[in-house]
Amino acid sequence: MTILIIHSSPRSNGCSSTIARNIAKKFEGASLLEINLHKENLPYCAGCLNCVKKSIEACPHSKQTLLMRDKMLKADLIIVVTPVYILHMSGQLKTFIDHFPSIFLMHRPEKAMFSKQLIIVTTAAGPVCKETLKEISGIFTQFGISRIYKLGFAVASPTYNSIKKEKLLKIEKQSNKVIKKVKRNIFKPKVSLKIRFNFFIYKMVQKKFPASEADGKHWQQNNWFKTGRPWK
Ligand SMILES: Cc1cc2nc3c(=O)[nH]c(=O)nc-3n(C[C@H](O)[C@H](O)[C@H](O)COP(=O)(O)O)c2cc1C
């Protein structure tokens, strides 16, 4: 099993990253990949839409984004990690996501994404994680992932080491519940009704009005206009 942690706090040993690493450690024998967005210094999306119109290779930041995409495709479990910054995900995580519209369901989804599981870990000072979890979950659903687990913690502490004992126990308990579910479902792909429905709508749209030549070709070559499905 391969796990990818996508860190997006500038604090490598902050609350969110430490919780995510503790979760990954519970998967004995798994190999661990990481993307440290704070170290990557990925520029903002240039808005050229080359990725959608041509390919991710044509992105001006492809030297970084191709490696990131490959890590996502390799992982069986992705753990996306973010602190809440002004009620939403961190800017680093948003910048990362902005580089991947081409693998959205409506464009050229990657077959490998449909069998993955995702854990979202977010921490905040107060009880405000709900929106952030919802927005990230919505985005990764559009990447084709059905099994998504949300962990949001109001840590009320500036550092991991100063989180109160009772809170740490709660964090561990909730994390363990999710870990159990992930282990139960590993290598058991599931495709949600929402994803199937979205795919069906995009199939009709792409057939009549392909968003780009690259999209049209991709859907044709994969036989998705007929009986083919990216999750088969
Ligand atoms: C720029 C900035 C904005 C923040 N905005 C919020 C917020 O809107 N609500 C909240 O409860 N905490 C907010 N926080 C606190 C962090 O979400 C919290 O400390 C989090 O646990 C930090 O995660 P980290 O240790 O992984 O970096 C903010 C922190 C920073 C630095």
The ligand as an SDF file (V2000), in Angstrom:
LIG
                    3D

 31 33  0  0  0  0  0  0  0  0999 V2000
   -3.2690   33.2810    8.6100 C   0  0  0  0  0  0  0  0  0  0  0  0
   -4.0190   32.4440    9.5810 C   0  0  0  0  0  0  0  0  0  0  0  0
   -5.3940   32.4140    9.5530 C   0  0  0  0  0  0  0  0  0  0  0  0
   -6.1200   31.6430   10.4470 C   0  0  0  0  0  0  0  0  0  0  0  0
   -7.4890   31.6440   10.3820 N   0  0  0  0  0  0  0  0  0  0  0  0
   -8.1890   30.9170   11.2870 C   0  0  0  0  0  0  0  0  0  0  0  0
   -9.6220   30.9340   11.2730 C   0  0  0  0  0  0  0  0  0  0  0  0
  -10.2510   31.5680   10.4230 O   0  0  0  0  0  0  0  0  0  0  0  0
  -10.2890   30.2190   12.2030 N   0  0  0  0  0  0  0  0  0  0  0  0
   -9.6260   29.4930   13.1790 C   0  0  0  0  0  0  0  0  0  0  0  0
  -10.2830   28.8760   13.9990 O   0  0  0  0  0  0  0  0  0  0  0  0
   -8.2620   29.4360   13.1830 N   0  0  0  0  0  0  0  0  0  0  0  0
   -7.5320   30.1360   12.2920 C   0  0  0  0  0  0  0  0  0  0  0  0
   -6.1500   30.0920   12.3140 N   0  0  0  0  0  0  0  0  0  0  0  0
   -5.4720   29.1960   13.2630 C   0  0  0  0  0  0  0  0  0  0  0  0
   -4.9990   27.9060   12.5810 C   0  0  0  0  0  0  0  0  0  0  0  0
   -6.0010   27.3330   11.7700 O   0  0  0  0  0  0  0  0  0  0  0  0
   -4.6110   26.8430   13.6200 C   0  0  0  0  0  0  0  0  0  0  0  0
   -3.6590   27.3580   14.4950 O   0  0  0  0  0  0  0  0  0  0  0  0
   -4.0970   25.5700   12.9580 C   0  0  0  0  0  0  0  0  0  0  0  0
   -4.1330   24.5160   13.8980 O   0  0  0  0  0  0  0  0  0  0  0  0
   -2.6800   25.7260   12.4210 C   0  0  0  0  0  0  0  0  0  0  0  0
   -2.2840   24.5210   11.8080 O   0  0  0  0  0  0  0  0  0  0  0  0
   -0.7500   24.1040   11.6940 P   0  0  0  0  0  0  0  0  0  0  0  0
   -0.2310   23.9850   13.1060 O   0  0  0  0  0  0  0  0  0  0  0  0
   -0.7740   22.7870   10.9960 O   0  0  0  0  0  0  0  0  0  0  0  0
   -0.0570   25.1770   10.9310 O   0  0  0  0  0  0  0  0  0  0  0  0
   -5.4270   30.8650   11.4200 C   0  0  0  0  0  0  0  0  0  0  0  0
   -4.0250   30.8840   11.4360 C   0  0  0  0  0  0  0  0  0  0  0  0
   -3.3190   31.6500   10.5390 C   0  0  0  0  0  0  0  0  0  0  0  0
   -1.8110   31.6520   10.5720 C   0  0  0  0  0  0  0  0  0  0  0  0
  1  2  1  0
  2  3  1  0
  2 30  2  0
  3  4  2  0
  4  5  1  0
  4 28  1  0
  5  6  2  0
  6  7  1  0
  6 13  1  0
  7  8  2  0
  7  9  1  0
  9 10  1  0
 10 11  2  0
 10 12  1  0
 12 13  2  0
 13 14  1  0
 14 15  1  0
 14 28  1  0
 15 16  1  0
 16 17  1  0
 16 18  1  0
 18 19  1  0
 18 20  1  0
 20 21  1  0
 20 22  1  0
 22 23  1  0
 23 24  1  0
 24 25  2  0
 24 26  1  0
 24 27  1  0
 28 29  2  0
 29 30  1  0
 30 31  1  0
M  END
$$$$
